[in-house]
Every structure is written in structure tokens, then in C-alpha cells.
Amino acid sequence: MITGITGQDGSYLAEFLLHKGYEVHGIIRRASTFNTARLEHIYTDPHDAGARLFLHYGDLSDDEQISHIIYNIKPDEVYHLGAQSHVRVSFDTPEYTGNVTGLGTTRLLETIRKSGNGMKFYQASSSEMFGATPPPQSETSAFQPRSPYACAKVYAFFMTKNYRDGYGMFAANGILFNHESPRRGETFVTRKITRGISRILAGKEKCLYLGNLEARRDWGFAPEYVACMWKILQQEVPEDYVVGTGESHSVREFLEMACAYAGLDCEEHVRIDPRYFRPTEVESLIADTEKARMHLGWRPRVTFPDLVRIMVDADMRAAGLPPIGEGDEVLRRKFPGRWWEGD
């Protein structure tokens, strides 16, 4: 079972688990319009013989709905990816963020505990929890959250650990550093940059408006990270893992590399808008990945320049423009067949 299955990570994880032979159940929020675009290529009518992907309406703020779904499905593994996950938005909706991102985790853990079915639980923790802690950050680094989102994730992290220690549950935290892809939400800075560039080149927009360009992040390729989530739940003993590339790059570097690749003049088309600055900023995040390398045998294959090119090519295509092609070549070379090959 996957919460947040319609998001970037949820859609890649569903794809990965179906490839592994799983029956996959996802929780989605009820809306008057379809919000399952990232799943369309793998979704089949549940009435069809052989269907292995099933969607259920639910809300992480509603304990009754969550309990009903888990008691009926009785999943072997629960991947909890659902959250109000936009850091800047969390400053505008702190109570909602705490309810869904923080308390939503407790609702799931308590339901799993009461079920007594021995389910394995994965909590999608975040590098944002480290906040002001100097890099590199590892599993033993202190948490100094700098946003309502990060505070809610710290709460969820420790609730997961508490249920593991107190009740002997198989509950593990994956502390994932920033991971991006063409399926990233359009308001997240990396996708905002690549989508904005393509739309400017297509004549649909004139300027790209951004906030702090000096923040540094450890950026990787999302499909590789969901494979690591699965590896965490296949261990004999539940533990917490930091997952990242071990490299740091600024938003400015991402922007300049994307513009150069697409042949766009940054100075002419990029503007800074103070509304996109956070009240409290996280200056630098770099993952110390030694534990994930040693215990899980996990290493990323997609580099930072690879990631930029993959995302620009995808958004050029989405804007009706021919892609430059180097990003497509990266995928063909490093992931023959489909992205999960070799995992």
C-alpha cells in the first residue's frame, strides 16, 4: 500500500513494485477531477482479469478512512509517502501541514499496530529535518528544522522510531535528500526552472520568477530513490537510512546549467521575486551516504548534469519543442529498457 501514490515518488514506486510482481494499492484524495496523470501508463480497470493496481479514496487527516482501508487490504508493506510536501507552502498552512504530514503518520502507525498483522512500514523522512545542521548530514546528525514542513517530518520520524522501539514493529525511516524527475510537481524549484525555460523558448512565457538562488541541495534522480525505499523494507532489521548523492549544488548552478543546455540567456529572462523566499532558509544539505552504501549496496547512477538534461529534455517535449537529446541519451545509456533495470 502506498500513500501519496499520485505524486512523483508514489508513481515511480508503484511502477517499480508492479515490475517486482506486487499487488499495489494506493490511497488518493477525492476530487471532482482526475488527479492520476502520473499513473495512467500503468493503470488498468480493476474489473480486468490480472489487474494489480487498485486505488482507494482516503485522507491522512481522517483516522476512520485510513483504518478502514488498512483493515480491508491487510498489506504486507506500507510505504507512507503522502504529505503536504511543499516547504514554502508549509509556512502559509502550518496547521494543515502538521495535521497531514505529522499526525497522518501517527494515524497510520496506530492502525498498523492495532491490526496485529506484522506489516512493514516505511516512513518518507526528509533531509529538510536537518535544517541548520552543518553538512554533511548523516543518520547521527542532529535535527534543526527550519520550516513547519520540517518540524512535522521530525515528529513523524520520531513517532516511527518510537513505534519500532516500543512495539517491536518493522518501521523504518528513509531520510531522502532532494530527488527530482520530469514528474516533479511544477511548483518545486527544479521543475519550475526546466518548465519555465521550455515555455519561454516556446513563446508561452517571457520571464521565470525565482527566490533564493544560493541555497545548496543534494539532488538525485527520483526513480533511483524509490528503489532504495524498497531495499530498506527488505532488510532483516528495520533501521533508518540517509539516501543521497553526497554532492551539493546551488539553485543558481541548476538554473545556469539548464539555461546553457537549452541555449537561453538567464540574465534576460530570470527575475527574483521576494515572495518566493522562505522566512527561515536551509542553506546547505549534503548527504553522508556511507550507511546506505554499506548496508543496502545502493549507489546513484544519474549525475547532477544528467538530471538537469533529463528534466530539460522532458519539458521541451511537453512544450511541443524538440528536445536537445542528451538527457534522452543518458536514460538510454544508464537505464537500458526501463529505469528499474538492474535494481
C-alpha positions in Angstrom: 0.0 0.0 0.0 1.3 3.4 -1.0 0.1 6.7 0.4 0.8 9.6 -1.9 0.7 7.3 -4.9 -0.3 10.0 -7.3 2.9 12.0 -6.6 6.3 11.8 -8.1 7.7 9.2 -5.8 4.4 7.3 -5.4 4.0 6.8 -9.2 7.6 5.6 -9.7 7.3 3.3 -6.6 4.1 1.8 -7.9 5.7 1.2 -11.3 8.7 -0.5 -9.6 6.6 -2.7 -7.3 4.4 -3.9 -10.2 7.6 -4.9 -12.0 8.5 -6.9 -8.9 5.2 -8.8 -9.1 3.4 -7.0 -6.2 -0.3 -6.2 -6.0 -0.3 -2.5 -5.3 -3.0 -0.4 -3.5 -2.8 3.3 -3.4 -4.6 6.0 -1.4 -5.8 9.0 -3.3 -7.8 12.1 -2.2 -11.3 12.5 -3.5 -11.6 15.3 -6.1 -14.1 16.3 -8.8 -11.3 16.0 -11.4 -8.9 13.1 -12.1 -5.6 13.6 -10.4 -3.9 10.4 -11.6 -2.0 11.6 -14.6 1.3 10.1 -13.3 -0.3 6.6 -13.1 -2.1 6.5 -16.5 0.6 4.4 -18.2 0.3 1.6 -15.6 -3.3 1.8 -14.5 -5.8 -0.8 -15.8 -9.5 -1.2 -15.0 -9.8 -3.1 -11.7 -12.5 -5.2 -13.3 -9.9 -6.6 -15.8 -8.6 -10.0 -15.1 -5.0 -9.7 -13.9 -5.3 -6.1 -12.6 -2.7 -5.5 -9.9 -3.1 -1.8 -9.2 -6.0 -0.6 -7.1 -6.9 2.9 -5.9 -8.8 3.8 -2.8 -10.2 7.2 -1.7 -8.8 8.3 1.6 -7.4 11.2 3.5 -4.5 11.2 6.0 -6.4 13.6 8.2 -9.3 11.1 8.6 -8.5 8.2 11.0 -11.6 6.2 10.1 -10.9 6.2 6.4 -7.3 5.1 7.0 -8.3 2.3 9.4 -11.0 1.0 7.0 -8.5 0.8 4.1 -5.8 -0.9 6.0 -8.0 -3.4 7.8 -9.6 -4.4 4.4 -6.4 -4.6 2.4 -4.1 -6.1 5.0 -1.0 -5.1 3.1 2.4 -6.7 3.7 4.3 -3.4 3.2 3.1 0.1 3.7 5.0 3.0 2.0 4.0 6.2 3.6 4.8 8.9 1.1 1.7 11.1 1.4 2.2 14.6 2.9 1.8 18.3 2.4 5.3 18.3 1.0 5.9 21.8 -0.3 8.3 23.6 2.1 7.4 27.1 1.2 3.6 26.4 1.3 4.0 24.9 4.8 4.7 28.4 6.1 1.3 29.5 4.8 -0.5 26.4 6.0 1.4 25.3 9.2 -1.6 23.7 11.0 -2.7 21.7 7.9 0.9 20.6 7.3 1.3 19.4 10.9 -2.0 17.5 10.7 -1.4 15.7 7.5 2.4 15.4 7.4 2.9 14.8 11.2 -0.3 13.3 12.7 -1.1 11.4 9.5 1.9 9.2 10.2 0.7 8.5 13.7 -2.8 7.5 12.4 -1.1 5.0 10.1 1.2 3.6 12.7 -1.5 3.2 15.3 -3.8 1.4 12.8 -1.0 -0.9 11.8 -0.2 -1.6 15.5 -3.8 -2.4 16.3 -4.1 -4.7 13.3 -1.5 -7.1 14.6 -0.7 -8.3 11.0 3.0 -7.6 11.2 3.1 -5.1 8.3 6.4 -3.5 7.3 6.2 0.3 7.4 8.3 2.8 5.5 8.2 6.5 6.6 9.3 9.0 4.0 11.5 11.3 6.1 13.3 14.3 4.6 16.7 16.0 4.6 14.8 19.2 5.5 14.7 17.9 9.0 18.4 18.7 9.3 17.8 22.3 8.7 20.6 24.4 10.1 22.8 21.5 11.0 26.2 21.9 9.1 26.8 19.4 6.3 27.4 16.6 5.6 24.4 15.2 7.4 24.2 11.5 8.4 21.9 9.3 10.4 23.5 10.6 13.6 23.3 14.3 12.8 21.1 16.5 14.9 17.8 17.8 13.5 17.3 21.5 13.5 14.2 22.0 11.4 13.6 25.4 9.7 10.0 25.1 8.4 6.6 23.8 9.5 7.1 21.0 7.0 10.4 20.0 8.5 9.0 20.2 12.0 6.2 17.9 11.0 8.6 15.5 9.4 10.8 15.4 12.6 7.7 14.5 14.6 6.8 11.7 12.1 10.4 10.4 12.2 10.4 10.0 16.0 6.9 8.5 16.1 8.1 5.9 13.6 11.2 5.2 15.7 9.0 5.2 18.9 6.6 2.6 17.5 9.6 0.5 16.4 11.3 0.6 19.8 8.1 0.4 21.8 6.1 -2.2 20.0 8.7 -4.1 18.0 7.2 -3.0 14.7 9.1 -3.2 11.5 9.1 0.6 11.0 12.0 2.3 9.1 12.8 5.9 8.1 14.3 6.8 4.8 15.8 10.2 5.1 15.9 11.1 1.4 17.7 14.2 0.2 16.3 16.1 -2.8 15.3 13.9 -5.7 13.8 15.2 -8.9 12.5 14.0 -12.3 10.2 15.0 -15.1 7.3 14.0 -12.8 8.3 16.5 -10.1 5.5 19.0 -9.2 5.5 22.2 -11.3 5.9 24.5 -8.2 9.1 22.8 -6.9 12.1 24.8 -7.9 13.9 22.4 -10.2 10.8 21.6 -12.3 9.8 25.3 -12.1 13.1 26.1 -13.8 13.0 23.4 -16.5 9.4 24.0 -17.3 9.8 27.8 -17.3 12.8 27.6 -19.7 10.8 25.4 -22.2 7.8 27.7 -22.0 9.9 30.8 -22.7 11.5 29.1 -25.7 8.0 28.1 -26.9 6.9 31.7 -26.6 4.3 30.9 -23.9 6.0 33.0 -21.2 8.5 35.8 -21.1 10.1 35.5 -17.6 10.9 33.0 -15.0 10.4 34.2 -11.4 12.5 32.6 -8.6 13.5 33.1 -5.0 16.8 32.3 -3.2 19.4 31.1 -5.8 22.1 30.5 -3.3 20.5 27.6 -1.3 22.5 24.4 -1.8 21.0 20.9 -2.1 22.0 17.3 -2.7 20.0 16.5 -5.9 19.4 13.0 -7.3 17.1 11.2 -9.8 13.8 10.1 -8.2 13.4 6.7 -9.8 16.6 5.5 -8.2 15.5 6.6 -4.8 12.2 4.6 -4.8 14.2 1.5 -5.5 16.1 2.3 -2.3 12.8 2.6 -0.4 12.1 -1.0 -1.4 15.6 -2.1 -0.3 15.1 -0.6 3.2 12.0 -2.8 3.7 13.8 -5.9 2.6 16.4 -5.8 5.4 16.2 -8.3 8.2 16.2 -5.5 10.9 14.4 -2.1 10.5 16.8 0.8 10.6 16.9 4.4 9.4 18.9 5.4 6.3 20.2 8.7 4.8 19.9 8.5 1.0 21.5 11.0 -1.4 24.4 11.6 -3.8 26.9 13.1 -1.5 27.3 16.2 -3.7 25.9 19.7 -3.3 24.9 22.2 -5.9 23.2 25.6 -5.6 19.9 26.6 -7.2 21.9 29.0 -9.3 24.0 26.2 -10.6 20.9 24.2 -11.6 19.5 27.3 -13.3 22.6 28.2 -15.2 23.3 24.7 -16.3 19.6 24.3 -17.5 19.7 27.6 -19.4 23.1 26.8 -21.0 21.8 23.4 -22.1 18.7 24.9 -23.7 20.5 27.9 -25.1 18.6 30.5 -23.1 20.1 33.7 -21.6 19.5 33.6 -17.9 20.1 37.3 -17.4 17.5 38.3 -19.9 14.6 36.1 -18.7 15.1 35.3 -15.0 13.7 37.6 -12.2 14.0 37.4 -8.4 10.7 37.7 -6.5 10.9 38.1 -2.7 7.7 36.3 -2.2 9.4 33.0 -3.0 12.0 33.4 -0.2 11.3 31.4 3.0 11.1 33.1 6.3 13.8 30.8 7.5 16.1 29.2 5.0 18.1 25.9 4.9 21.4 27.0 3.5 23.2 23.7 2.6 22.3 20.0 2.6 24.8 17.2 1.7 24.1 13.5 2.4 26.6 11.3 4.1 25.7 8.1 2.3 28.1 5.6 3.9 25.4 3.6 5.7 23.2 3.2 2.6 26.2 2.2 0.5 27.5 -0.4 3.0 24.1 -1.9 4.2 22.0 -1.5 1.1 24.6 -1.6 -1.6 22.9 1.5 -3.1 24.7 4.0 -5.3 23.1 6.5 -7.7 23.9 6.3 -11.4 22.5 9.6 -12.6 24.8 12.6 -12.0 23.8 16.2 -11.5 24.4 17.3 -15.1 22.5 14.1 -16.2 19.5 15.1 -14.1 19.4 18.7 -15.5 19.5 17.4 -19.1 16.8 14.7 -18.5 14.4 17.3 -17.0 15.0 19.9 -19.7 14.5 17.4 -22.5 11.2 16.2 -20.9 9.9 19.7 -20.5 11.0 20.7 -24.0 8.9 17.8 -25.4 6.0 18.8 -23.1 6.1 22.3 -24.5 5.9 21.0 -28.1 9.6 21.6 -28.8 12.2 19.1 -30.0 14.4 18.0 -27.1 18.2 18.7 -27.3 18.5 14.9 -26.8 21.4 14.5 -24.4 19.1 13.7 -21.5 17.3 11.1 -23.5 20.7 9.6 -24.4 21.6 9.4 -20.6 18.4 7.4 -20.0 19.2 5.0 -22.9 22.7 4.5 -21.7 22.3 4.2 -18.0 18.8 2.5 -18.0 18.6 0.1 -20.9 15.0 -0.9 -21.3 13.2 0.8 -18.4 14.7 2.8 -15.4 14.3 -0.1 -13.0 16.6 -2.4 -15.0 19.3 -3.8 -12.8 17.7 -2.9 -9.4 
